[in-house]
Every structure is written in C-alpha cells, then in structure tokens.
Amino acid sequence: MQQPTPEFPRRRQQLPNQRWQIYPQKPAIQQELASGMNLSPIVSQLLINRGIQTLEEAQIFLNPESLVLPSPLEDFPDLAISLELLQNAIVSQEKIVICGDYDADGMTSTALLLRSLRWLGAQVDYAIPSRMHEGYGINNRIVEEYHSKGVGLILTVDNGISALEPIARARELGLKVIITDHHDIPQQLPIANAILNPKLIHESSPYRGVAGVGVAYIVAVSLAKQMGQTQGILAPMLELFTLGTIADLAPLNGVNRRWVKRGLQQLPKSKLPGVQALIQVSGVQGRRDKGAGGVGSGEWGVGEAGGQGGRGAGEAGGAGGAGGEKKGLSEAYSDRGNVSKQTSPSSPTPHSPLPTPLSLKPEDIGFRLGPRINAIGRLADPQIVIELLTTDDMGIALEKAMQCEAINRQRQEMCTQIEQEAIAMVETLHATSLPQDRVLVVVQPNWHHGVIGIVASRLVERYGVPVFIGTYEGETHIRGSARGIPEFHVFEALESSQDLLGKFGGHKAAGGFSLRKENLAALRSRLSEFANKCLSLQHLKPLLKIDTQINLNQINHQLYQQLHVLEPCGIDNPEPLLWTPNVQVVEQQIVGKVHLKLTLTQTIDNQRHKIKAIAWRWRDYFPLPSPVDIAYKLRENHFNGNTTIELELLGARLPTQSHVFFASPSTPLKTTFEYNQRHYTCGIYQHDSLQELRIKNSEGKVLVVQPGHPVGLLGTNREQAKQIDVSQPQYNSIIQAALKALESVRS
C-alpha cells in the first residue's frame, strides 16, 4: 500500500475541474416527509431533491404501484388507429415489416414487437439500417425493398419522426406506415398513417418519459389485450422493456419507474434463453432484496406478473420485491464493471448451469448487459442481438451471447485508442481556445463511427463542454455524434446548422449528424456561435449535482439500506450523491492502471473514522492532496464472506475550511482582493469565542462564514442578515477567493 500523501514525491497536484451544485436543504419539508412517511431526514431530503414536495407524491414515488394510470388510448391520440391497422394486418395476413435501429433501445424494441406480433399470428419481418453504410433511421432502400417483397405495413421503432422523404415514398407506393419514436419533434412531421411519440402528448402524462422500447411495449400490450391474447407474452415483453429502457437511459419516473421495478425482479428468473445467456456471460450477480412484496397487479386490467405478497396473479410468480444528461452518463463509465473481473467467464455449453439471482439493479444493465447489446449495434450486425432476444433455443442464445461478449471487448479496446488520440488532438489544437469556442468539434479519419459517441461522452466528462466528434466516410463526407451538457440542447444546435448538414437527429443531450467535409469549418463556427449564446464560462466544467452533506461516522449498513427506497435509480432519479468536507487522504494507490484506491479518514468529536474508496479513471489526479472535500456514492463490497460499505468518488475539491481559520486571535488577519472585477475586503475575526470569515463588498454587504457550518449569514448587519447555504457555487467561489487571498497574506 502506498504511504500517506505527505510522503509522496512532490509534484503539481490537480483536482477534477468540476462545478458543484449542492441542493438547498429544506428542513421544514424534510421534517414533514420524515414524520409522515417514517423516513430518515437524509432520505427525505433526497426525495425533495427529486421534486417531491408532498406526502402524496412521496407515496407514489416510494410505491409506484399506487400510481393510477390512464389508459394509453386516452393519452396517445393515434394509438387506436395503430391498433386497428395492426389487428387488420394480422387477421388478413398482410405482411408487416418492423424498421428498427442499431442501438440497445432500437434493438430491444424490434425484438419486443417481433416476439409479440409473431405470438399474435402476424406475418412479420424486420429491417435495421446499416450503421456503416446507411446511418440512422428508415430510408428509401428499406421502403422499396420491402415493397417489392409484398409488405403492406411498415412499423418503425425508435426512429422515423424525422424521416420525411422515406415515409413520403412509402405512402406513394401505397404502404401504410405507423411511426413509433421518442426523439424530439421536428418542425415538420412525416405523412404517416399514425404517429406515436411521447413528446407529442401532454407533459403531465405518466407516459411522457418512455423511450422507444416503452412506446413499443405500450403498443404490444394494448394490441395483445385488444385481441384477447395476453397469456404467456406479457412477462417477456416486460423484460425486454426493462433492458431497453435502462440501456437507453430513459428517465425512471412515471410508468418507467413502475415497470422497470417489476422488470428488474423478473429478469433474473427470465424464461427467455437470450436473457439467461446474457446474464451468464456478463457475470452479473443478483441481489436478495429484503422486505418487499411481489411485482403487483397488471396494467389496463391485464395481470402481468403477480408475486408473493403481490396483488393479483399473473404469468410468473414473483420471488421478492425490488428494493438501478441522457447519453454519456453510462457511456463514460461503461467499462468500469470489468475492472474487478478482467477475465471473461469460461465458454458456456448448452448444458451449463445458469445463475438464478432474485433481483437485478439498474447498474447491472447499464454497465454489463447494456454495453454488450450496444457493442453489437456499434461494431457488428444487429441481427445477432435480435436472434439472441427472440430465439427459444438455449444453444443459439449462448452462442449469440458469447459473440456479444467478444465484440464488447473489441469495442473497449477501440474506445481506449480513439479516446487517447482525441485527447492528444484537443490538447494540441483546441485546449487554449475552449473558453472562447465553448464547444469542441473533433474530426479525424480512420476512427470507427460506431464507437465515437462513447468517446464523445468521455470528452464531455473530461472537458465539460459539448462535444461533436466525427470521422470521414470516403473522401467527401463526415459522419459524427454529439453529446451535450445540461445547459446546451444538442438537437437545437444541430437544427441551427441544418443548412450545413446532411442527415441529423437526436434530442437535448445527444445526437448524430453528417456533412460534407468542406462545411466543417463553417459548422465549427456555427456551433461555437450557438454555444456562446447559451453557455457562460461557469458552465464549462463538468457538473456534479450533490444531494446532501453527511459525515463519515454516519455511513453504515443501516444508511445504505435506507437509500434502497429510492431504487430503481437512473435518469431523473439519480443514485444519491453525498458529500463530506475536510477529509484526510491517508493512503492511495493506482489500481488497474487508471483507477485510484484510497483510504480516507475524518475526525468527529475526537474520534477518527476510516473508510475505503475507489475513484474510477482518476489516474490523472494521483496523488490527491489532503485534506479534500469529497463527493461520492455508497457501494457494497463483498470480499471473503464480509460485506463492507465503501465510497465511489465522483468529485473532489479543496476544502472550504482553510487552516487560516485557525490563526491566532492575537494576530488579526485581513486583506483585500478582486473577484469578478469587483473589490472586496476580508478577514478572520472572533465572535463568541469562535473564529469566522467575513467578506465585505463595496456596498457594505457582509458574508459571514464559520468553520464547519454549512449555513452562513449575508447582510449589512448581523441582526437582519439572512441565512444562506455557503456550499452553493455563487458563495463557495467567493469564499475560496477570499481564503486564497488570506493564505497569501499569512504566508
């Protein structure tokens, strides 16, 4: 083990270039939720941070089965005509083709509808465009090819909302078209027979946040119910919905939270050979969740999956209750699940015993199952995944799952190489101009466009700016991927440059685009112009949205179990991100070449509390200084039969509590400094035997901070000053500037 930090060789220390946004603490609402729902104050504050203000909202969030769902026929205006078209096609044996997409959402959507339509007796085939040669979405080639095969109905999944020309061509040829999609709505809609998109329905609808696979699930369940053939198909559809929803990083609220919670219980005992095989080769280990009932009653009057303690009987018995900016969040960390297990499982045989965990967590899908599915769409033939998820043959399923495993390892190697090349290019050509450009446009020949989206996410994580990354197709065209930050709308940025682009699409956080190479300089200028309108310099750092402050002595198994009530966690319901001030780094070492393993301590009431931590991909910050403020998530570590709680570090900054607070009272410490082109005075003063930092502006307003106190005072006098949260960025930044000025005076 590496020796404590003070004995490290001296070098310039750096910390992650982050901005911390700490949620304001609301004690009154916190207390109301804590007493009304029998929760700890910490959990109550986490609910407040997720927009929950009332006991009724808390009840629905903690027990999503209590959510009263409207019929999707009420919320989706075109659902009725879609069901009629599909049922008529099935009854008349008219040929149907599903046009899908090559990401996890698109492939699971395709498999879900393929399984369900076959179950209902349809003559159905599927088509997924070539990522390499055609790009995203339905195209004229697909329309004309399947028209020549006698297809009468095209059903798009996870695409089509922007496909004006191919849909128009299909209608010219006499084909009926149903679009199911979830991407942002363009200025002009295609002339389809029906369009199902949650962004076209009311914002308050519980269906508003479904991904492409969610729309497919609604269509499939509604159609099975309408045709009276629900027995035996609902559980597999729920499993595929759960895989696609989490892998696509759809928000886990509304019906997504309700259905994903069920699906996570259902997946480990899945009867789908493809799901069983994928769980085996990825090494996922299930958890035994405590104290919850079954999966609950079904949707829209249909029993999906009952369970022990659940309400109603379904196809599969439940064994226990579930207690895991859009693109980029899991992409940036998609390889971390492989750190502790670098070797793949031995090649399974068709008779290999399969694990039967009781429940999965979202990170099992986000970091293990999802990347293996996505890798196929990025580098290989999506048919592998469709066959994996639709076969009933265990031997075929295991063969396809092992292909997913091999392709995913190839994807990891590609990502590492391209990321290193991209960083070298940025540091050489663009790093100094980023504050002016406020967007990063990186293009290089010979990169594989199937993985550059992942690299874009990692560059966003590293540089804190929107990233547009591309590679050449032939000598004249560029195809790229984009990833954004919270204050930047990727789809709107692409729309602002549409005269320079070929095809493009996406949503707020991510997108794809193509252009002619001669338009590259103009695109870079246009995107920079767009970025400068919506981004200020303070936005150009990766954002950490931190829930609440706790001390290390509060971290134990009981707290970890209390946080389980928030599961499943994901987009719009993130895992709790906590922070602790003034922590000592007593040991640290590099593991797995790029990660940091640490031992941290904090002294509370003269007692020293110690905990282990891991920081993924933090080699650049080795060694961390000590002390630091840290931001982290809690993790369980199982080793040699022992279970301990450890930290996963996501943030670190120099402490707000500087040692200048401990200056001798007999030696007053005062100085002046400039901050944001304004003049301030500051000093360390005694008040009621305590020291405090006071910062005064030119108008006479004073900010008062005491060491260890998260609440300060702001006003012209102490009696009428208002209390403020000093961890908020606007206050923390000026406090740091004052402390730095005082440090220089003292030294």
Buried (B, 14 or more C-beta within 10 A) or exposed (E): EBEBBEEBEEEEBEBBEBBBEBBEBBEEBBEBBBEBBEBBBBBBBBBBBBEBEEEEBBBBBBBBBEBEBEEBBEBBEBBBBBBBBBBEBBEEEBBBBBBBBBBBBBBBBBBBBBBBBEBBEBBBEBBBBEBEEBBBBBBBBBBBEBBEEEBBBBBBBBBBBBBBEBBBBBBEBEBBBBBBBBBBBBEEBBEBBBBBBBBBBEEEBBBBBBBBBBBBBBBBBBBBBBBEBBEEBBBBBBBBBBBBBBBBBBBBBBBBBBBBBBBBBBBBBBBBBBBBBBBBBBBBEBBEBEEBBBBBBBBBEBBBBBBEEBBBBBBBBBBBBBBBBBBBBBBBBBBBBBBEEEEBEEEBEEEBEBEEBBBBBBBBBBBBBBBBBBBBBBBBBBEBBBBBBBBEEBBBBBBBBBBBBBBBBBBBEBBBBBBEBBBEBBEEEBEEEBEEBBBBBBBBEEBBBBBBBBBBBBBBBBBBBBBBBBBBBEEEBBBBBBBBBEBBBBBBBBBBBEEBBBBBBBBBBBBBBBBEBEBBEEBBBBBBBBBEEBBEEEBBBBBBBBBBBBBBBBBEEEBBEBBBBBBBBBBBBBBBBBBBBBBBBBBBBBEBEBBBBBBBBBBEEEEEBEBBBBBBBBBEBBBBBBBBBBBBBBBEEEEEEEEEBBBBBBBBBBBBBBEBBEBEEEEEBEBEBEBEEEEBBBBBBEEEEEBBBBBBBEEEEBBBBBBEEBEBBBBEEEEEBEEBBBBBBEBBBBBBBBBBBBBEBBE
